[in-house]
């Protein structure tokens, strides 16, 4: 079993991939096979690896409890054919500052991390290092790599409390530096083919594009309500190359195998311009 993630090792995506690997591994291996998490440079490469068969699955973040949906990954999942979310994992986000031992916070001139991590630690950064330059990195793991390359000690990074094997001379803050301590990211395990979907589920994830006329979104919501299905979230994204049109990403409490869900999708397809199943999974 091989699961792709946004690298390098130590990112939150890596942590989610390891959690998925624990539940996915069968323990039965053919000669030359082994379980591993495989890093990639960006999320398009992560999903391309699943589509090409280089890996068996991918861990991607889809929503953060503070900042909402991860827009890039919603769009990527929508655009990828024959890829589905089949499991979910909720990862607690605990941001820590990685810096050179002995360096005062006021002496740090650059802080590297993923943009979401930088935004989620804005209060700490403003208070402790107001003149530091905040530098975007592809992931929290890449942020650490950028910081440790600076021998002057004037660079730091924001990464997860789970981070291990720091370069000699660098330390981790003892306390979380997040503005909000109760912060979680929702990850999905993406696999190829409808056959990877669970036979039963308690959640479904799909998208729909409503006709551009008054009341069309209300009709969509009424279809869901008519079938007695509880919608757990809805988020809109612009439809590419069609200004003014929006795609709605919807998660709902229901069983993919139930007659009610099959009837609901039949009705949604009849009343919308587009409807696509993005995944089905079980929430513990």
N, C-alpha and C positions, 0 to 999 in steps of 0.2 A: 504494500500500500504506500503510495506516494501522494502527499498533499502539498500543493503550492501555496506560497504566501508572499506578501510584500516584505522583502528582506531589508537589511541583513538580519541575522539572528539577533534576538533580543527585542524585536518590535512587538507591539501588541498583537499584530497579525500572526507572528510566530507563536505566541502563547496560545492563541485560538487554534492554530493548526495542530499544535501538540495535544490540545484537548480533544479535537476531532479524531486525531490518530488513535488515541486511547480507546475511543468507542467504535472505531471502524476496523481496527486490526482484528483479524480472525485467529491469529496465532498459528495458522497453517500456511507454510511457505513452500513454494517450489524451489528447486536448486537455483541459487543465484539471486533469489528475491529477498527483499528486506523492507522494513518500514522506515520511512524517512520523511522529513519536512524539507521541501525544496524551495529556496529563495529565488525571487525574480525582482527586476528593477522597478516595475510599475504594475498597476492593476490590469491594463490591457494585456501585458505579457502573461500575467497570472492566469487570466481566463483563456488566452490563446493556448496555453499549455494543456488545459483541460480539453479544449476542443480538438487539439491535434493528437491527444492520447499520450502525451509525454508524462502526464501525471493522472492519477485516478480521481482527484478532486482538488478543490481550492477553498481556502478560508478567506472570505472578504467581509469587511465591515459594511453594514448597510444602514445603521442608524446609531446615533449617539444620544444619550438621554438629555444632554444639554443643548446640542447644536442641531438635532434633528437628522434627517436623512443625509446619507453620503451621496451627493448628487451624481458624481462621476460613476459610481458603481451601480446606481439605479439605471442610468443610461446604458452602461455596458451590458448589464443583465438583460435589459430590454432588447438591445441590438443583437445579442448572441443567439443564434438559432440552436435549438436542441440542448440547451443548458438549463438546469433546474436546481433550485435550492431544495435540499433534502433533509437538512438538519440545521439546528440553530445552537448557538452558544452565547451566553451572556457573560462578558468579561468586565470585572470591576477595573476602572481606570484609576490608578494611583500614581500621579506624576511626582517624580523626584528630580532634583537638580544634580547633575553629574559635573564635577568641577575638580580642578587640581588642588590637592591637599595644601593647606596653608594660605591659599589665595582668598582674600576678603571679597565678599560679594560686590562691594563698591569698586573693586579693581577689575571686574569682569567687563570686557568691552563688546563681546559677541555671545549670543545665545542661539544655538542651533536646535531645531526640532521640526516635526511636522506642524503645519500651520494650525491644525486644530489644537495641538498640545500648547503651542504658544498662546493662542487665544484663551484657552482654559486656565492659564496661569497668569493672566494679565495683571491682576491686582498685586501679586507677589513681585512680578518683574518691575512694575511701576514703582513700588515702594523700595525694593532692595537694590535695584540697578537701573534707575530711570534713564541713564544715558547709554545703556547697552544697545547695540544694534541687533535686532531680531532677524535671524536668517532662516528662511524656509529650507527644509530638507525633505526628501522623498518619503522618509519615515523616521520614527524616533531612533531606530537603529542606525540609520545613515547620519542622523544628527550627532550621535556619539562619535562616529568615525571622523566627522569634520572637526569636532572639538579636540579630540586627542591628537590630531595632526598639528595643532598649534603648541609648540614647545614653550611658548612664553607664559602659558597658563592663563592668558587673558580670554580664553574661549571656554564656554560651558555648553551643556546640552540638557534638554529635558527628556527623560525617558521613564519607563515603568519601574516600579519598585521590584519587579521580578528580574530585572537586569542582572546578569552574572558576568564574572570574568572581566572586570574592568581592567583597563591598562594600568600597569604599576604607576603609582603616584596620583591616581585619580580616585575620588571618593564620591559617595552618594549622600545626599542630605538625609538626615534621620527622620524628618517629617515630610508629609505630603505638602507640595507647594500649590496644589490645585485651588482655584477660587471656590469650587464646590466639591466637598469631600464625597458626596453621594453621587458618583458619576459612573455610568456604565455604557459599554458599547455592545451593540447587538451584531454578532457575526453569523454568517450563513455558510454552510458547506455546499459548494456547487459541484454538481456532477453532470456527466453527459448522458443524454438519452432518457426517455420517459420511463424506461425500465428501472432506472435508479430511484424513482419516486417511491415512497412507502405505500404499501397497499391501503393503509388507513392512516389518518392524521387527525390532529385537533386544530391545525391551522392551515389555511391556504393563503397564497400570495399571488396576486394577479394585477394586471394593468388594463385600463380601458380608456378609449378616447371617445368622448361624447360628441354628438352633432353640435355645430356652432349655432344654437338657437336657444331661446329662453326655456328654462325648465328641464333641459336635457340631463343635467347632473342630478336634479331632484328625481327624475325617472329612474336613473341608475340606483340611487340610494333606496328608492321605494321597492325596487326589485329585490335588493338584498334583504330589506326588512320584511317583505311579503313572505319570504321563505324562512323566516324565523332565525336569521343568521346575525350574530353579533359582530359588527365591524370593529376591529381593535385599532386600526389607524388608516388614515388616508393622507396622501401627499401628492401635490401636483408638480409636473415638470413640463416646460415648453416642448412641443413637438418640433423636431428638427426640420428646418426648411419650410415650415408652415406657420408663419407669424399669426398669433392670435389663437392658435389651437393648443390645447393642453392635454397631457396624458395624466391620468390619475392612477397612482400606485396604492393598492388596497390590500390590507391584511385582515383576515376574518377568522373567527372561531368556528370551524366546521371541519367535517370529515370529507376528504377528497373522494372517498368511495360512496358517499351517501347519495340517495336519489334526489334529495333536496338540492344538493350542490350541483348535480348534473343538470337539473331543471333550471337552477339559477343561471348557470353559464349559458345554457341554450337561450334563455330569455335575454341575458345581457348581450350576447352576440347579435341577437335580432334587433336590439334597440340602440346599439352603438356602432361607431365607425370601425373600431378595432377592439379586440379583447384577446389577451394573451395570458396563459397560465405561466407564472414565474417559479412556482414551487409549492411544496406541501411538506409539512414537518410536524413534529410533536413537541409541544412545550411541556417541560416537566413541572 
